[in-house]
Amino acid sequence: MDESVAPGGVSVVPAGKPVKLVLWDLDGTLWQGTILEGDTPVLTGGARELIEALDARGILQSIVSRNAPDDAAHWLRELRVAEYFLHPEIGWGAKSDSVARITKALNIGLDSALLIDDQPFEREEVMHAHPEVRAIDPGVLCRLREDPQLCPKFLTEESRQRRSLYRAEQARLESEQRYEGSKQEFLRTLELRLTIAQAAGGDLQRVEELVLRTNQLNTTGVTYSTEELERLRRSPQHRLLVVSLQDKFGDYGKIGLILLELAPSLWTLRLLLFSCRVMSRGIGAVVLNYLLSKAREARAQFHALYRETSRNRPMLITYRFAGFRPTYQQGDIAIFTHSLERIPDCPDYIQLTAHPWIDR
């Protein structure tokens, strides 16, 4: 099976948003045996293959288990699967609390999480506390590898590296927690390098993936197919730009998308979105200030579109802090305008590189 294309067939996962996070129970689910009873656990048939396939597709995985933490961690290492699981929750508390902590730590919506657990009581406890979470019995494990809801449309380099990207982010967070200076001083230590460039044909699968995965930091909530993105990329009236970020911990990959419509005297920002992983880096303000400066150089007015969704209020706040003011409404789209009079310089903790994109 080509893992870059979702297969057909009937899904055994309840309908909902594409699954971004799989949460595994241990005894009777990930492995056969009960370690508290002295059993030597053996991975459930098909579990290793499924874990590796999900990891390659960029679907994150974690553990939610009521178990002895040290013993469970020991057997995860012995079975050579520990590295695949981020923020495992192993202990004696309610699994619904564990699920809440994991999704918060990974910044993934509860409606994109899937719990695999052999105990009906545990599945019901989680779904009662979090109705958005889907939960299934491991009896269908052999069918999950080809389940459409676990097969993203595209397999990109960023999806292959998603687990390592999250681990690098965890290292950043731990470094920040240890740092005793101010937030700006800490950001200066990261050696942030931001790049803005026109989207190339090879970028479009990652761009579509970014559009489909990003909810909180999307100014309009609009999604585009690869075909639509290719049309916009080639349109002389539009500029489709991708934003990439690196720091001393590694590469964040392509973390942002800009869609501009250019007229001789008016630039319209039709879409701006960023990965949630860079929310705390101030990247939105840096990118907006760069675009505003370019519009001022071109002596063009600058408008930006915003359509409120249930989760994208952070982008409205980003517009407000950047100096945008609401001008008028077109249906459910609010039009914001910037005077272009006061535009802050790029902060000294970010090195910005912008490849030519205004003139083709």
Residue pairs with C-beta under 8 A, 6 or more apart in sequence:
1 7
1 145
1 146
3 53
3 56
3 57
3 151
3 155
4 152
4 153
4 154
4 155
5 151
5 153
6 148
6 151
6 152
6 153
7 146
7 148
7 151
8 148
9 146
9 147
9 148
11 147
11 148
11 149
12 136
12 140
12 143
12 144
12 147
13 19
13 114
13 134
13 136
13 144
13 147
13 149
13 150
14 134
14 136
15 149
16 111
16 112
16 132
16 134
16 149
17 109
17 111
17 112
18 112
18 149
18 152
18 212
19 59
19 112
19 113
19 114
19 134
19 149
19 150
20 59
20 60
20 108
20 109
20 112
20 113
20 213
21 59
21 60
21 61
21 62
21 102
21 103
21 106
21 108
21 112
21 113
21 114
22 54
22 59
22 60
22 61
22 62
22 113
22 114
22 116
22 150
23 61
23 62
23 63
23 64
23 99
23 102
23 113
23 114
23 115
23 116
24 30
24 61
24 62
24 63
24 64
24 65
24 85
24 116
25 63
25 64
25 65
25 115
25 116
25 117
25 118
25 119
25 122
25 138
26 35
26 41
26 63
26 65
26 67
26 72
26 75
26 90
27 33
27 34
27 35
27 36
27 41
27 65
27 67
27 118
28 34
28 118
28 119
28 138
29 44
29 116
29 117
29 118
29 138
30 43
30 44
30 47
30 63
30 81
30 116
31 41
31 42
31 43
31 44
31 47
31 75
31 79
32 41
32 42
32 43
32 44
33 39
33 40
33 41
33 42
35 41
35 67
35 68
35 71
35 72
35 75
36 67
36 68
36 71
41 75
41 79
43 79
43 81
44 138
44 141
45 141
45 142
46 141
46 142
46 145
47 141
48 81
49 145
50 141
50 144
50 145
51 61
51 81
51 84
52 84
53 145
54 61
54 150
55 61
55 84
55 163
56 155
56 159
56 160
57 150
57 151
57 152
57 155
57 159
58 152
58 155
58 156
58 158
58 159
58 160
58 162
59 150
59 152
59 162
60 86
60 106
60 108
60 162
60 163
60 166
61 84
61 85
61 86
62 85
62 86
62 87
62 88
62 89
62 102
62 106
63 72
63 76
63 85
63 88
63 89
63 90
64 89
64 95
64 98
64 99
64 102
64 115
64 117
64 126
65 72
65 88
65 89
65 90
66 91
66 92
66 93
66 95
66 122
67 90
67 91
68 90
69 90
69 91
72 90
73 82
73 88
73 90
76 82
76 85
76 88
84 163
86 102
86 105
86 106
86 163
86 166
86 167
86 170
87 101
87 102
87 105
87 106
89 95
89 98
89 99
89 101
89 102
91 98
94 125
94 129
95 115
95 117
95 122
95 125
95 126
96 125
96 126
96 128
96 129
96 130
99 110
99 113
99 115
99 126
99 129
99 130
99 133
100 110
100 129
100 130
102 113
103 109
103 110
103 113
106 166
107 276
107 277
107 279
109 132
109 215
109 311
110 130
110 132
110 133
111 132
111 133
113 132
113 133
113 134
114 133
114 134
114 135
114 136
114 149
114 150
115 123
115 126
115 133
115 134
115 135
115 136
116 135
116 136
116 137
116 138
116 141
117 123
117 126
117 135
117 137
117 138
118 137
118 138
120 137
123 135
123 136
123 137
124 135
126 133
126 135
127 133
127 134
127 135
144 150
152 159
152 209
153 208
153 209
153 212
154 205
154 206
154 208
154 209
156 205
156 206
156 209
157 206
157 253
158 165
158 206
158 209
158 253
158 254
159 209
161 253
164 250
165 250
165 251
165 252
165 253
165 277
166 277
168 249
168 250
168 252
169 277
171 249
172 190
172 247
172 249
175 186
175 189
175 249
176 186
179 185
179 186
179 189
184 347
184 349
187 281
187 282
187 347
187 349
187 350
188 348
188 349
189 248
190 247
190 248
190 249
190 349
191 247
191 248
191 351
192 245
192 246
192 247
192 281
192 349
192 350
192 351
193 245
193 246
193 247
193 350
193 351
193 353
194 243
194 244
194 245
194 283
194 286
194 287
194 350
194 351
194 352
194 353
195 243
195 244
195 245
195 246
195 352
195 353
195 354
195 355
196 241
196 242
196 243
196 258
196 287
196 290
196 352
196 353
196 354
196 355
196 357
197 241
197 242
197 244
197 354
197 355
197 357
198 233
198 239
198 240
198 241
198 242
198 355
198 357
199 207
199 229
199 233
199 240
199 241
199 242
199 257
201 230
201 233
203 242
203 254
204 226
204 229
204 230
204 233
205 226
206 242
206 253
206 254
207 229
207 240
207 242
207 254
207 257
208 224
208 225
208 226
208 229
210 254
210 255
210 256
210 257
210 273
210 275
211 218
211 222
211 223
211 224
211 229
211 257
211 273
212 223
213 275
214 273
214 274
214 275
214 276
215 221
215 309
215 311
215 312
216 276
216 279
216 311
216 312
216 314
216 315
217 273
217 274
217 275
217 276
217 279
217 284
217 312
217 314
217 315
218 271
218 272
218 273
218 309
218 312
218 315
219 269
219 271
219 272
219 273
219 304
219 305
219 306
219 307
219 312
219 315
219 319
220 270
220 271
220 305
220 306
220 307
220 333
221 307
221 309
221 312
222 271
222 307
224 232
229 240
232 238
232 240
232 259
233 240
236 360
237 261
237 262
237 263
238 259
238 260
238 261
238 262
238 270
239 258
239 259
239 260
239 262
239 357
239 358
240 257
240 258
240 259
241 257
241 258
241 259
241 260
241 357
242 254
242 256
242 257
242 258
243 254
243 255
243 256
243 257
243 258
243 274
243 283
243 287
244 251
244 252
244 253
244 254
244 255
244 256
245 251
245 252
245 253
245 255
245 256
245 278
245 281
245 283
246 252
252 275
252 277
252 278
255 274
255 275
255 277
255 278
255 283
256 272
256 273
256 274
256 275
256 278
256 283
256 287
257 271
257 272
257 273
258 269
258 271
258 272
258 287
258 291
259 269
259 270
259 271
259 272
260 267
260 268
260 269
260 270
260 291
261 267
261 268
261 270
262 300
262 358
263 300
264 300
265 299
265 300
265 301
266 300
266 301
266 302
266 303
267 291
267 295
267 298
267 300
267 301
267 302
267 303
268 302
268 303
268 304
268 305
269 291
269 302
269 303
269 304
269 305
270 305
271 305
272 284
272 287
272 288
272 304
272 315
273 315
274 283
274 284
279 314
282 347
282 350
283 350
284 315
284 318
284 322
285 318
285 321
285 322
285 344
286 346
286 347
286 350
286 352
288 318
288 319
288 322
289 322
289 343
289 344
289 345
289 346
290 346
290 352
290 354
291 302
292 302
292 322
292 338
292 340
292 343
293 343
294 358
295 301
295 302
295 340
296 340
296 343
298 358
301 337
301 340
302 337
302 338
302 340
303 327
303 335
303 336
303 337
304 319
304 324
304 335
304 336
304 337
304 338
305 333
305 334
305 335
305 336
306 315
306 316
306 319
306 333
306 334
306 336
307 332
307 333
307 334
308 316
308 332
308 334
319 336
322 338
323 338
323 339
323 342
323 343
324 336
324 337
324 338
325 336
325 337
325 338
325 339
326 334
326 335
326 336
327 335
327 336
327 337
328 335
329 335
346 352
